[in-house]
């Protein structure tokens, strides 16, 4: 049964698109009932509205806390149109049936996101009547349509225009979205109270509410389905909210690699560029201009850089785009705060891969970063604080007889900044503030050293070496010395630290202990 829609109840906080929707309803002869700010908004738009208080005979009170909680409202939403007793009851009590309810909730999450908001201010944004109306309409979706998001207005209006009502299939879909809406709202309130009242760093209960943004081409492999979901609580430059300027659809692997590329680029000094392949950097560089940084980064491992993704911490300009269009270079995707119009024109017209390269404009970087990192495992979720903290150089110690030459300090700082983004066991060799060799994900640290040296080849002499964790044996030091490494930086903390220091002293190599490791599993 699809009841004809002759009356609609509208009470919203988000008024996006509301006037056009209500105007369309009114033109179809539908009587609109509304409250407070929504009624004033519609009246200002020249739309006839009947005041809820006038209808119920009960005034709004307590600064608007009490306005829709009335049997003449809920009876009209909950009545079952195929039950004679329900219809006789609303007729006897002069209750108007509301087959269409348009309600969204107070902006609780937006309120608590504001700096310095107090708990009393947050509490006033806890909606009571709104969730009750939404749930009542969703429960009675066999007869009642519930619009809880502006994006739903067009489809609802189209069906009413065509048939005077809505289909059961649409009402069922709207109900599912409505219950999701109220569940997310209640989770936000629960999490806020837990964060305000719980002394622990991690709440006893964690709720996650995500919105599906896109079905991806496939997962890690073509036979795996995949999707990307957004977290409405996360703000700032990221790939989920990025604007795609060009290119085919992104895959699961593309997003993982681009996320790593962005994280690395953010951590680089000056104009920084990262080149990522299989979630590890095969190139990274800093310079005083972004085009030079890009060239140095791509030269880090040219073979691996073929088919890579790039991350930038500065806008991509025309000079950078011209370099990337050089014959023989091929990149899958580029993420940057922005792209100049000239850069977009060059990248989408000059290289052979012009139609396919994804250009992802993520927006300007901010200081705000996620507080937690999460990772799903069988049976649950691992949660930890993010590893975005700076390492205070005041805690760094030169532990060798040889001291660090001033010209090598910038190289060591750069190598230490890159090393934390390489999968452990991680070793990087850097020279001229550019990654020239990386050993990643090996079970033995000396294997990572040997791989990094092999990658660096003739660029190894004079480079500096960074290790994400301590050296358990001095064998890596001997290999580094043979390759011509000029200095090392590592956390320290091994039982064999003295053996490692002795090996450095034997070769006249300076080494810094940072006292902080950066495993990346």
CORWO-V439128 format. One record per pair of residues at least 4 apart in sequence whose C-alpha atoms are under 7 Angstrom apart, sorted by the first residue. I is the first residue (numbers start at 1). J is the second residue. D is the distance in whole Angstrom. If there is no record, write none. Layout:
BEGIN
i->I j->J d->D
i->I j->J d->D
END
This chain:
BEGIN
i->2 j->143 d->6
i->2 j->165 d->6
i->2 j->166 d->6
i->2 j->167 d->6
i->2 j->168 d->7
i->3 j->99 d->7
i->3 j->143 d->6
i->3 j->165 d->6
i->4 j->164 d->6
i->4 j->165 d->5
i->5 j->30 d->7
i->5 j->99 d->6
i->5 j->100 d->7
i->5 j->164 d->6
i->5 j->165 d->5
i->6 j->30 d->5
i->6 j->31 d->6
i->7 j->30 d->5
i->7 j->31 d->5
i->7 j->32 d->6
i->7 j->97 d->7
i->7 j->98 d->5
i->7 j->99 d->7
i->7 j->100 d->7
i->8 j->30 d->7
i->8 j->31 d->6
i->8 j->32 d->5
i->8 j->33 d->6
i->8 j->98 d->5
i->8 j->99 d->7
i->8 j->100 d->5
i->8 j->101 d->6
i->9 j->32 d->6
i->9 j->33 d->5
i->9 j->34 d->6
i->9 j->98 d->6
i->9 j->100 d->6
i->9 j->101 d->5
i->9 j->102 d->6
i->10 j->32 d->7
i->10 j->33 d->6
i->10 j->34 d->5
i->10 j->101 d->6
i->10 j->102 d->5
i->10 j->103 d->6
i->11 j->34 d->6
i->11 j->35 d->6
i->11 j->38 d->6
i->11 j->102 d->6
i->11 j->103 d->5
i->12 j->38 d->6
i->12 j->103 d->5
i->12 j->104 d->5
i->12 j->105 d->7
i->13 j->104 d->6
i->13 j->105 d->6
i->13 j->106 d->6
i->14 j->104 d->7
i->16 j->150 d->6
i->17 j->21 d->6
i->17 j->150 d->6
i->18 j->22 d->6
i->19 j->23 d->6
i->19 j->42 d->6
i->19 j->45 d->7
i->20 j->24 d->6
i->21 j->25 d->6
i->21 j->153 d->6
i->22 j->26 d->6
i->23 j->27 d->6
i->23 j->47 d->6
i->24 j->28 d->7
i->25 j->29 d->7
i->25 j->30 d->6
i->26 j->30 d->5
i->26 j->31 d->7
i->32 j->49 d->5
i->32 j->50 d->6
i->33 j->49 d->6
i->33 j->50 d->5
i->33 j->51 d->6
i->33 j->52 d->6
i->34 j->38 d->6
i->34 j->39 d->5
i->34 j->49 d->7
i->34 j->50 d->6
i->34 j->51 d->5
i->34 j->52 d->6
i->35 j->39 d->5
i->35 j->51 d->6
i->35 j->52 d->6
i->36 j->40 d->6
i->37 j->41 d->6
i->38 j->42 d->6
i->39 j->43 d->6
i->39 j->49 d->7
i->40 j->44 d->6
i->41 j->45 d->7
i->42 j->46 d->7
i->42 j->47 d->5
i->43 j->47 d->5
i->43 j->48 d->6
i->43 j->49 d->7
i->51 j->55 d->6
i->52 j->56 d->6
i->53 j->57 d->6
i->53 j->58 d->5
i->53 j->59 d->5
i->53 j->60 d->6
i->56 j->72 d->6
i->59 j->67 d->7
i->60 j->64 d->6
i->60 j->66 d->6
i->60 j->67 d->5
i->61 j->65 d->7
i->61 j->66 d->5
i->61 j->67 d->7
i->62 j->66 d->6
i->68 j->73 d->7
i->68 j->129 d->6
i->69 j->129 d->6
i->70 j->74 d->6
i->71 j->75 d->5
i->72 j->76 d->6
i->72 j->95 d->5
i->73 j->77 d->7
i->74 j->78 d->6
i->75 j->79 d->6
i->75 j->90 d->7
i->75 j->95 d->7
i->76 j->95 d->6
i->76 j->96 d->5
i->76 j->97 d->4
i->76 j->98 d->5
i->77 j->97 d->6
i->77 j->98 d->5
i->77 j->99 d->7
i->77 j->136 d->7
i->77 j->137 d->6
i->77 j->144 d->7
i->78 j->136 d->6
i->78 j->137 d->7
i->78 j->140 d->6
i->79 j->86 d->6
i->79 j->87 d->7
i->80 j->86 d->6
i->80 j->143 d->7
i->81 j->87 d->6
i->81 j->143 d->7
i->83 j->87 d->6
i->84 j->88 d->6
i->85 j->89 d->6
i->86 j->90 d->6
i->87 j->91 d->6
i->88 j->92 d->6
i->89 j->93 d->6
i->90 j->94 d->6
i->90 j->95 d->5
i->91 j->95 d->6
i->99 j->143 d->6
i->99 j->144 d->4
i->99 j->145 d->6
i->100 j->144 d->6
i->100 j->145 d->5
i->100 j->146 d->6
i->101 j->137 d->7
i->101 j->145 d->6
i->101 j->146 d->5
i->101 j->147 d->6
i->102 j->146 d->6
i->102 j->147 d->5
i->102 j->148 d->6
i->103 j->130 d->6
i->103 j->134 d->6
i->103 j->147 d->6
i->103 j->148 d->5
i->104 j->130 d->7
i->104 j->148 d->5
i->104 j->149 d->7
i->105 j->127 d->6
i->105 j->130 d->6
i->106 j->125 d->6
i->106 j->126 d->7
i->106 j->127 d->6
i->107 j->111 d->6
i->107 j->125 d->6
i->108 j->112 d->6
i->108 j->122 d->7
i->108 j->125 d->5
i->108 j->126 d->6
i->109 j->113 d->6
i->109 j->188 d->7
i->110 j->114 d->7
i->111 j->122 d->6
i->112 j->117 d->6
i->112 j->122 d->6
i->117 j->121 d->6
i->117 j->122 d->7
i->118 j->122 d->6
i->119 j->123 d->6
i->120 j->124 d->6
i->127 j->131 d->7
i->128 j->132 d->7
i->129 j->133 d->6
i->130 j->134 d->6
i->131 j->135 d->6
i->131 j->182 d->6
i->132 j->136 d->6
i->133 j->137 d->6
i->134 j->138 d->6
i->134 j->146 d->7
i->134 j->178 d->6
i->135 j->139 d->6
i->135 j->179 d->7
i->136 j->140 d->6
i->137 j->141 d->6
i->137 j->144 d->6
i->137 j->145 d->7
i->137 j->146 d->6
i->138 j->146 d->6
i->138 j->175 d->4
i->138 j->178 d->6
i->140 j->144 d->6
i->141 j->145 d->6
i->141 j->171 d->6
i->141 j->172 d->6
i->141 j->175 d->6
i->142 j->168 d->6
i->144 j->171 d->7
i->145 j->171 d->5
i->145 j->174 d->7
i->146 j->174 d->6
i->146 j->175 d->6
i->147 j->152 d->6
i->147 j->174 d->7
i->148 j->178 d->6
i->152 j->156 d->6
i->153 j->157 d->6
i->154 j->158 d->6
i->155 j->159 d->6
i->156 j->160 d->6
i->156 j->166 d->7
i->157 j->161 d->6
i->158 j->162 d->6
i->159 j->163 d->6
i->159 j->165 d->6
i->159 j->166 d->5
i->160 j->164 d->4
i->160 j->165 d->5
i->160 j->166 d->6
i->166 j->170 d->7
i->166 j->171 d->7
i->167 j->171 d->6
i->168 j->172 d->6
i->169 j->173 d->6
i->170 j->174 d->6
i->171 j->175 d->6
i->172 j->176 d->6
i->173 j->177 d->6
i->174 j->178 d->6
i->175 j->179 d->6
i->176 j->180 d->6
i->177 j->181 d->6
i->178 j->182 d->6
i->179 j->183 d->6
i->180 j->184 d->6
i->181 j->185 d->6
i->182 j->186 d->6
i->183 j->187 d->6
i->184 j->188 d->6
i->184 j->209 d->6
i->185 j->189 d->6
i->186 j->190 d->6
i->187 j->191 d->6
i->187 j->207 d->6
i->188 j->192 d->6
i->189 j->193 d->6
i->190 j->194 d->6
i->191 j->195 d->6
i->192 j->196 d->6
i->193 j->197 d->6
i->194 j->198 d->5
i->194 j->203 d->6
i->195 j->203 d->7
i->198 j->203 d->7
i->210 j->229 d->6
i->210 j->230 d->6
i->210 j->231 d->5
i->211 j->229 d->5
i->211 j->230 d->5
i->211 j->231 d->7
i->212 j->228 d->6
i->212 j->229 d->4
i->212 j->230 d->6
i->213 j->228 d->6
i->213 j->229 d->5
i->213 j->230 d->6
i->214 j->227 d->6
i->214 j->228 d->6
i->215 j->226 d->6
i->215 j->227 d->4
i->215 j->228 d->7
i->216 j->226 d->5
i->216 j->227 d->5
i->216 j->228 d->7
i->216 j->250 d->6
i->216 j->251 d->5
i->216 j->252 d->7
i->217 j->249 d->7
i->217 j->250 d->7
i->217 j->251 d->5
i->218 j->222 d->5
i->218 j->224 d->6
i->218 j->225 d->5
i->218 j->226 d->5
i->218 j->251 d->6
i->218 j->252 d->6
i->219 j->224 d->5
i->219 j->225 d->5
i->219 j->226 d->5
i->219 j->251 d->7
i->219 j->252 d->5
i->219 j->253 d->7
i->220 j->224 d->7
i->220 j->252 d->6
i->220 j->253 d->6
i->226 j->252 d->7
i->230 j->240 d->6
i->234 j->370 d->7
i->236 j->365 d->7
i->236 j->366 d->6
i->236 j->368 d->7
i->237 j->362 d->5
i->237 j->363 d->5
i->237 j->364 d->6
i->237 j->365 d->5
i->238 j->242 d->6
i->238 j->362 d->6
i->239 j->259 d->7
i->239 j->362 d->6
i->242 j->360 d->6
i->242 j->361 d->5
i->242 j->362 d->4
i->243 j->360 d->6
i->243 j->361 d->5
i->243 j->362 d->6
i->244 j->358 d->7
i->244 j->359 d->6
i->244 j->360 d->5
i->244 j->361 d->6
i->245 j->359 d->5
i->245 j->360 d->6
i->246 j->357 d->7
i->246 j->358 d->5
i->246 j->359 d->5
i->247 j->355 d->6
i->247 j->356 d->4
i->247 j->357 d->5
i->247 j->358 d->4
i->247 j->359 d->7
i->248 j->356 d->5
i->248 j->358 d->6
i->250 j->254 d->6
i->250 j->255 d->7
i->251 j->255 d->6
i->252 j->256 d->6
i->253 j->257 d->6
i->254 j->258 d->6
i->255 j->259 d->6
i->256 j->260 d->6
i->256 j->279 d->7
i->257 j->261 d->6
i->257 j->276 d->6
i->257 j->277 d->7
i->257 j->278 d->7
i->257 j->279 d->5
i->257 j->309 d->7
i->258 j->262 d->6
i->258 j->309 d->6
i->258 j->310 d->7
i->258 j->311 d->7
i->258 j->335 d->7
i->259 j->263 d->6
i->260 j->264 d->6
i->260 j->279 d->6
i->261 j->265 d->6
i->261 j->274 d->6
i->261 j->275 d->6
i->261 j->276 d->6
i->261 j->310 d->6
i->261 j->311 d->5
i->262 j->266 d->6
i->262 j->311 d->5
i->262 j->312 d->7
i->262 j->335 d->7
i->263 j->267 d->7
i->264 j->268 d->7
i->264 j->274 d->6
i->264 j->418 d->7
i->264 j->421 d->6
i->265 j->272 d->6
i->265 j->273 d->5
i->265 j->274 d->6
i->265 j->311 d->6
i->265 j->312 d->5
i->265 j->313 d->5
i->266 j->313 d->6
i->267 j->417 d->6
i->268 j->272 d->5
i->268 j->286 d->7
i->268 j->417 d->7
i->269 j->286 d->6
i->270 j->286 d->6
i->270 j->287 d->6
i->270 j->288 d->6
i->271 j->286 d->5
i->271 j->287 d->5
i->271 j->288 d->6
i->271 j->289 d->6
i->271 j->290 d->5
i->271 j->293 d->7
i->271 j->313 d->6
i->271 j->314 d->6
i->272 j->285 d->6
i->272 j->286 d->4
i->272 j->287 d->7
i->272 j->290 d->7
i->272 j->293 d->6
i->272 j->312 d->6
i->272 j->313 d->6
i->273 j->284 d->6
i->273 j->285 d->6
i->273 j->286 d->7
i->273 j->293 d->6
i->273 j->294 d->6
i->273 j->297 d->6
i->273 j->310 d->7
i->273 j->311 d->6
i->273 j->312 d->5
i->273 j->313 d->7
i->274 j->281 d->7
i->274 j->283 d->6
i->274 j->284 d->4
i->274 j->285 d->7
i->274 j->297 d->6
i->274 j->310 d->6
i->274 j->311 d->5
i->274 j->312 d->7
i->275 j->281 d->6
i->275 j->282 d->6
i->275 j->283 d->5
i->275 j->284 d->6
i->275 j->297 d->6
i->275 j->298 d->7
i->275 j->305 d->7
i->275 j->308 d->6
i->275 j->309 d->6
i->275 j->310 d->5
i->275 j->311 d->7
i->276 j->280 d->5
i->276 j->281 d->4
i->276 j->282 d->6
i->276 j->283 d->7
i->276 j->308 d->6
i->276 j->309 d->5
i->276 j->310 d->6
i->277 j->281 d->6
i->277 j->282 d->6
i->277 j->304 d->7
i->277 j->305 d->7
i->277 j->308 d->5
i->277 j->309 d->7
i->280 j->422 d->6
i->280 j->423 d->7
i->281 j->422 d->7
i->282 j->300 d->6
i->282 j->301 d->6
i->282 j->304 d->6
i->282 j->305 d->7
i->282 j->438 d->7
i->283 j->297 d->5
i->283 j->298 d->6
i->283 j->300 d->5
i->283 j->301 d->6
i->283 j->435 d->5
i->284 j->297 d->4
i->284 j->434 d->6
i->284 j->435 d->5
i->285 j->293 d->5
i->285 j->296 d->6
i->285 j->297 d->5
i->285 j->433 d->6
i->285 j->434 d->4
i->285 j->435 d->6
i->286 j->293 d->5
i->286 j->433 d->6
i->286 j->434 d->7
i->287 j->292 d->6
i->287 j->293 d->5
i->289 j->293 d->6
i->290 j->294 d->6
i->290 j->314 d->7
i->290 j->320 d->7
i->291 j->295 d->6
i->291 j->319 d->6
i->291 j->320 d->4
i->292 j->296 d->6
i->293 j->297 d->6
i->294 j->298 d->6
i->294 j->320 d->7
i->295 j->299 d->6
i->296 j->300 d->6
i->296 j->434 d->6
i->297 j->434 d->6
i->297 j->435 d->7
i->298 j->302 d->6
i->298 j->305 d->6
i->300 j->434 d->7
i->300 j->435 d->6
i->300 j->436 d->5
i->300 j->437 d->7
i->301 j->305 d->6
i->301 j->436 d->7
i->302 j->306 d->7
i->306 j->329 d->6
i->306 j->330 d->5
i->306 j->331 d->6
i->307 j->330 d->5
i->307 j->331 d->5
i->307 j->332 d->5
i->308 j->331 d->5
i->308 j->332 d->6
i->309 j->331 d->6
i->309 j->332 d->5
i->309 j->333 d->5
i->309 j->334 d->6
i->310 j->333 d->6
i->310 j->334 d->5
i->310 j->335 d->6
i->311 j->334 d->6
i->311 j->335 d->5
i->311 j->336 d->6
i->312 j->335 d->6
i->312 j->336 d->5
i->313 j->336 d->6
i->313 j->337 d->7
i->314 j->336 d->7
i->314 j->337 d->6
i->315 j->336 d->6
i->315 j->337 d->6
i->315 j->338 d->5
i->315 j->339 d->5
i->316 j->320 d->6
i->316 j->336 d->7
i->316 j->338 d->6
i->316 j->339 d->5
i->316 j->340 d->6
i->316 j->343 d->7
i->317 j->321 d->6
i->317 j->339 d->6
i->317 j->340 d->5
i->317 j->343 d->5
i->318 j->322 d->6
i->318 j->340 d->7
i->318 j->342 d->5
i->318 j->343 d->4
i->319 j->323 d->6
i->320 j->324 d->6
i->321 j->325 d->6
i->321 j->343 d->5
i->321 j->346 d->6
i->321 j->347 d->6
i->322 j->326 d->7
i->322 j->346 d->7
i->324 j->329 d->7
i->325 j->329 d->7
i->325 j->347 d->7
i->325 j->350 d->6
i->325 j->351 d->5
i->331 j->357 d->7
i->332 j->357 d->5
i->332 j->358 d->7
i->333 j->357 d->5
i->333 j->358 d->4
i->333 j->359 d->6
i->334 j->358 d->6
i->334 j->359 d->5
i->334 j->360 d->6
i->335 j->359 d->6
i->335 j->360 d->5
i->335 j->361 d->6
i->335 j->362 d->7
i->336 j->360 d->6
i->336 j->361 d->5
i->336 j->362 d->6
i->337 j->361 d->5
i->337 j->362 d->5
i->337 j->363 d->4
i->337 j->364 d->5
i->337 j->365 d->7
i->338 j->361 d->5
i->338 j->362 d->7
i->338 j->363 d->6
i->339 j->343 d->6
i->339 j->344 d->6
i->339 j->361 d->7
i->340 j->344 d->6
i->341 j->345 d->6
i->342 j->346 d->6
i->343 j->347 d->6
i->344 j->348 d->6
i->345 j->349 d->6
i->346 j->350 d->5
i->347 j->351 d->7
i->347 j->354 d->6
i->348 j->354 d->4
i->348 j->355 d->6
i->349 j->354 d->6
i->350 j->354 d->6
i->353 j->357 d->6
i->370 j->386 d->7
i->371 j->385 d->6
i->371 j->386 d->6
i->372 j->383 d->7
i->372 j->384 d->5
i->372 j->385 d->4
i->372 j->386 d->5
i->373 j->383 d->6
i->373 j->384 d->5
i->373 j->385 d->6
i->373 j->386 d->5
i->374 j->381 d->7
i->374 j->382 d->6
i->374 j->383 d->5
i->374 j->384 d->7
i->375 j->381 d->6
i->375 j->382 d->5
i->375 j->383 d->7
i->376 j->380 d->6
i->376 j->381 d->5
i->376 j->382 d->6
i->377 j->381 d->6
i->395 j->514 d->6
i->396 j->512 d->6
i->396 j->513 d->6
i->396 j->514 d->4
i->396 j->515 d->7
i->397 j->512 d->5
i->397 j->513 d->5
i->397 j->514 d->7
i->398 j->403 d->7
i->398 j->511 d->6
i->398 j->512 d->4
i->398 j->513 d->6
i->399 j->501 d->7
i->399 j->511 d->6
i->399 j->512 d->6
i->399 j->513 d->7
i->400 j->501 d->6
i->400 j->504 d->7
i->400 j->505 d->6
i->400 j->510 d->6
i->400 j->511 d->6
i->401 j->505 d->6
i->402 j->508 d->6
i->402 j->509 d->6
i->402 j->510 d->5
i->403 j->510 d->5
i->404 j->408 d->7
i->404 j->409 d->7
i->404 j->510 d->6
i->405 j->409 d->7
i->408 j->412 d->6
i->409 j->413 d->6
i->410 j->414 d->6
i->411 j->415 d->6
i->411 j->430 d->7
i->411 j->431 d->7
i->411 j->432 d->7
i->411 j->433 d->6
i->411 j->464 d->7
i->412 j->416 d->6
i->412 j->464 d->6
i->412 j->489 d->7
i->413 j->417 d->6
i->414 j->418 d->6
i->414 j->433 d->6
i->415 j->419 d->6
i->415 j->428 d->7
i->415 j->429 d->7
i->415 j->430 d->6
i->415 j->465 d->7
i->415 j->466 d->6
i->416 j->420 d->7
i->416 j->466 d->6
i->419 j->426 d->7
i->419 j->427 d->7
i->419 j->428 d->6
i->419 j->466 d->6
i->419 j->467 d->7
i->419 j->468 d->6
i->420 j->468 d->6
i->420 j->518 d->5
i->420 j->519 d->7
i->420 j->520 d->7
i->421 j->520 d->7
i->422 j->426 d->6
i->422 j->440 d->6
i->422 j->520 d->7
i->423 j->440 d->5
i->423 j->441 d->5
i->423 j->520 d->5
i->423 j->521 d->6
i->424 j->440 d->6
i->424 j->441 d->5
i->424 j->442 d->7
i->424 j->519 d->6
i->424 j->520 d->5
i->424 j->521 d->6
i->425 j->440 d->6
i->425 j->441 d->5
i->425 j->442 d->5
i->425 j->443 d->7
i->425 j->444 d->7
i->425 j->445 d->6
i->425 j->448 d->7
i->426 j->439 d->6
i->426 j->440 d->5
i->426 j->441 d->7
i->426 j->448 d->6
i->426 j->467 d->6
i->426 j->468 d->6
i->427 j->438 d->6
i->427 j->439 d->5
i->427 j->440 d->7
i->427 j->448 d->6
i->427 j->449 d->6
i->427 j->452 d->7
i->427 j->465 d->7
i->427 j->466 d->6
i->427 j->467 d->5
i->427 j->468 d->7
i->428 j->435 d->7
i->428 j->437 d->6
i->428 j->438 d->4
i->428 j->439 d->6
i->428 j->452 d->6
i->428 j->465 d->6
i->428 j->466 d->5
i->428 j->467 d->7
i->429 j->435 d->6
i->429 j->436 d->6
i->429 j->437 d->5
i->429 j->438 d->6
i->429 j->452 d->6
i->429 j->463 d->6
i->429 j->464 d->6
i->429 j->465 d->5
i->429 j->466 d->7
i->430 j->434 d->5
i->430 j->435 d->4
i->430 j->436 d->5
i->430 j->437 d->7
i->430 j->463 d->5
i->430 j->464 d->5
i->430 j->465 d->7
i->431 j->435 d->7
i->431 j->436 d->7
i->431 j->463 d->5
i->431 j->464 d->7
i->436 j->456 d->5
i->436 j->459 d->7
i->437 j->452 d->4
i->437 j->453 d->6
i->437 j->455 d->5
i->437 j->456 d->4
i->438 j->451 d->7
i->438 j->452 d->4
i->438 j->455 d->7
i->439 j->448 d->4
i->439 j->449 d->6
i->439 j->451 d->5
i->439 j->452 d->5
i->440 j->448 d->6
i->442 j->447 d->6
i->442 j->448 d->6
i->444 j->448 d->7
i->445 j->449 d->6
i->446 j->450 d->6
i->446 j->475 d->7
i->446 j->476 d->5
i->447 j->451 d->6
i->448 j->452 d->6
i->449 j->453 d->6
i->449 j->476 d->6
i->450 j->454 d->6
i->451 j->455 d->6
i->452 j->456 d->6
i->453 j->457 d->6
i->453 j->460 d->6
i->453 j->483 d->7
i->456 j->460 d->5
i->460 j->483 d->6
i->460 j->484 d->6
i->460 j->485 d->6
i->461 j->483 d->6
i->461 j->484 d->4
i->461 j->485 d->5
i->462 j->484 d->6
i->462 j->485 d->5
i->462 j->486 d->5
i->463 j->485 d->5
i->463 j->486 d->6
i->464 j->485 d->6
i->464 j->486 d->5
i->464 j->487 d->5
i->464 j->488 d->6
i->465 j->485 d->7
i->465 j->487 d->6
i->465 j->488 d->5
i->465 j->489 d->6
i->466 j->488 d->6
i->466 j->489 d->5
i->466 j->490 d->6
i->467 j->489 d->7
i->467 j->490 d->5
i->468 j->490 d->6
i->468 j->517 d->6
i->468 j->518 d->5
i->468 j->519 d->6
i->469 j->490 d->6
i->469 j->491 d->6
i->469 j->517 d->5
i->469 j->518 d->7
i->469 j->519 d->7
i->470 j->490 d->6
i->470 j->491 d->6
i->470 j->492 d->5
i->470 j->493 d->6
i->470 j->494 d->6
i->471 j->494 d->7
i->472 j->494 d->6
i->472 j->496 d->6
i->473 j->496 d->7
i->473 j->500 d->6
i->474 j->478 d->7
i->474 j->499 d->6
i->474 j->500 d->5
i->474 j->503 d->6
i->475 j->479 d->6
i->476 j->480 d->6
i->477 j->481 d->6
i->477 j->500 d->7
i->477 j->503 d->6
i->477 j->504 d->7
i->478 j->482 d->6
i->478 j->503 d->7
i->479 j->483 d->6
i->480 j->484 d->7
i->480 j->485 d->5
i->481 j->485 d->6
i->481 j->507 d->7
i->486 j->509 d->6
i->487 j->509 d->6
i->487 j->510 d->5
i->487 j->511 d->6
i->488 j->510 d->6
i->488 j->511 d->5
i->488 j->512 d->6
i->489 j->511 d->6
i->489 j->512 d->5
i->489 j->513 d->6
i->490 j->512 d->6
i->490 j->513 d->5
i->490 j->514 d->6
i->491 j->513 d->5
i->491 j->514 d->5
i->491 j->515 d->5
i->491 j->516 d->5
i->491 j->517 d->5
i->492 j->497 d->7
i->492 j->513 d->5
i->492 j->515 d->6
i->493 j->497 d->7
i->496 j->500 d->6
i->497 j->501 d->6
i->498 j->502 d->6
i->499 j->503 d->6
i->500 j->504 d->6
i->501 j->505 d->6
i->502 j->506 d->6
i->503 j->507 d->7
i->504 j->508 d->6
i->504 j->509 d->5
i->504 j->510 d->7
i->505 j->509 d->6
END
